[in-house]
Amino acid sequence: MKALVLGCGNIGSVAAEDIAKSLSSIHVVIADKDEVRARRVAEKIGRDNVSWAEIDAGNRSELVNFLQDFDLVMGFLPGKLGYGLMEACIASGKDLVDVSFMEENPLTLHEKAVKAGVTIVPDCGLAPGISNLLVGHAAKRLDKVEKIHIMVGGLPEKPLPPLGYVITWSPESLIDEYTRKARIVKNGRIVMVDALDGLEHVDFPGVGRLEAFYTDGLRTLIDTFKSVNVNEMWEKTLRYLGHAEKVKMLRTLGFFDEKQIVVDGVNVSPRKVTAKLFEQKLRMPTVKDLVALKVEVSGVKNGKKARYVYHLLDFYDEKSGVTAMARTTAYPTSIIAQLMLKGMLKVKGVIPPEKIGMDDELFKRFLEELKNRGVNVVEEAG
């Protein structure tokens, strides 16, 4: 069997190594538009079951033809290419596990995926991803779900100027997080709010005082729980104090704008310039990071109020040199891909992670595999 890892940046490269080590019988091909980067990642992994290839995922016909040779695809592309990859996998009849922060709703391709006989698991990283599985698991244990609250953040172990933040993933996706309006549920209705709004201060165990603000991380949860009349549902991003105000200033001044402006006779995209500067100034490989996640689901069970709360706190891995963000994003993708290759996830269509969380056996296996990699989820019930 052959698995394709499409996109080999900070997250994709870790996922490629994990699945190659975990399933030595599987041949893993690492593919990227950047031939040098793909080859470098494959050589760094240094396993006989790993090779590399060059592919432009933005070329639809080329991508569909390229996918024909694989049994499963793992997608780590920028959000603007994510939906196209899903369509290409359906057209080529290939299963997909994906983490791209796409603007489109992946569930709109469900019927096409069913007809093609493929399984697609979108948003299968940290949040959305692990958060969705935890929500699904808690929701199944309640007779009625009333509130779903998610807080998550990838942070340096200590706040660093100028933003109290370092880049551990795609700067383009980070800008998407700060500019894309967030869907939340308030008083049982879906409403749109600006990213960075809803600011509050929270105390996270093991980290300290942080701030939290709305981002568009509910994703498929909106559709999954639309029919059960959840009263309140939101996702907030965690950062060190003062971060939101500084980012709002950049957004207000136009640093995240797509529309080009003319500078000395040259058309320039402020967003692209900002992404490049974020990459240069905020990418600090020597700075250790952490990931903090809290998921709280409350409602009614056996006629009484009940709630389930999950905490995850993960740190930079000194031994492997893998960031906490890569660990908590890449490992879920690799684990779900392995379950699919082993035939444990048989249902066809676009299957959001929360649906996997509702399957007790798959959920148990998922948490066990995370724990084997040193990523621990702690649950409290009340």
HUKA-V903465 format. One record per helix or strand. SS is the DSSP state (~ for helix, > for strand). FROM is the first residue (numbers start at 1). TO is the last residue. If there is no record, write none. Layout:
BEGIN
ss & from & to
SS & FROM & TO
SS & FROM & TO
END
This chain:
BEGIN
ss & from & to
> & 2 & 6
~ & 12 & 22
> & 27 & 32
~ & 35 & 45
> & 50 & 54
~ & 60 & 67
> & 72 & 75
~ & 79 & 92
> & 95 & 98
~ & 106 & 116
> & 119 & 121
> & 125 & 125
> & 129 & 129
~ & 130 & 141
> & 144 & 156
~ & 171 & 179
> & 182 & 186
> & 189 & 193
> & 200 & 204
> & 208 & 214
~ & 221 & 224
~ & 226 & 228
> & 232 & 239
~ & 243 & 252
> & 260 & 263
> & 266 & 269
~ & 270 & 282
> & 289 & 301
> & 304 & 315
> & 317 & 317
> & 322 & 322
~ & 324 & 341
> & 349 & 350
~ & 353 & 357
~ & 360 & 372
> & 377 & 381
END
